[in-house]
């Protein structure tokens, strides 16, 4: 089967192959619905290779770097022991939480958290150490993007998988007792980018997205340009124009939850397309290539260990380096308590520094590309 690469990037194939039971509450369709996977090209940037075969030079990056690495973090959790946060799902009806099993699971989690809080009331929260991400990235000469969700109170419709923290919740950041909003301000002040981790149901709602963007901007005190949907909940037929209409410049949602690789056959940023009006949109996609939990989560995705994950990461990095593209990585901050995950992160950062990659945030990669 021949693939029209322009149509591929515009989303025609993805829209065509959506599952027959696709609905807004359905689990996100993943790599098995991808046209390139059916052709055996998931781990090859075939669009970029075709582009370069016309003797066109690889993209230029600052300071003569041969490829870029876009480092990102989706902040789904800020505390491990918070009873206040665990109680929240019971204060508002959850959309999509009609199944008894889900309710039981939530109750079980609450009970478990209560036990943890009682048992550990004199022990520090293991997640209150997010400054470590900044310190380690600084050591490697890197910057990154932290996608924060807009806070419990600023989301109208809650999904069972959405985060449960609020921007006024308290935590410890770099030895200081502060609110989530104050941590966000401090991360930004140190030179890292803050993006919006939009809620599950915001994927098709311009007003909701605008509200979430404004809430985060108010907490931050600066404009927010970048977005990634929580759980990668995205509909190629609607979400590009929704993000664009809400005023975002850069998105990095288009990757996989259960695999790694090139969802659109490319690691080059491209302007998204509105399948409805058949027009290019002023929003740049910097596709997600590898996320931590797709490899290391023992109950979903590839279910590999860190040794095997490193092999996959080197394989994909080599492909990105060959075409001089962008390797977008997602490491969840709460995975800092998972030793396998943290050690793998340090190893890959070290490897990328030795490769002389430009390791930076979504906004930096995006603005360089547009220039
Ligand atoms: Zn998330």
Boltz pocket constraint, residues with backbone or C-beta under 6 A from the ligand:
constraints:
  - pocket:
      binder: B
      contacts: [[A, 74], [A, 75], [A, 76], [A, 197], [A, 229], [A, 230], [A, 231]]
      max_distance: 6.0
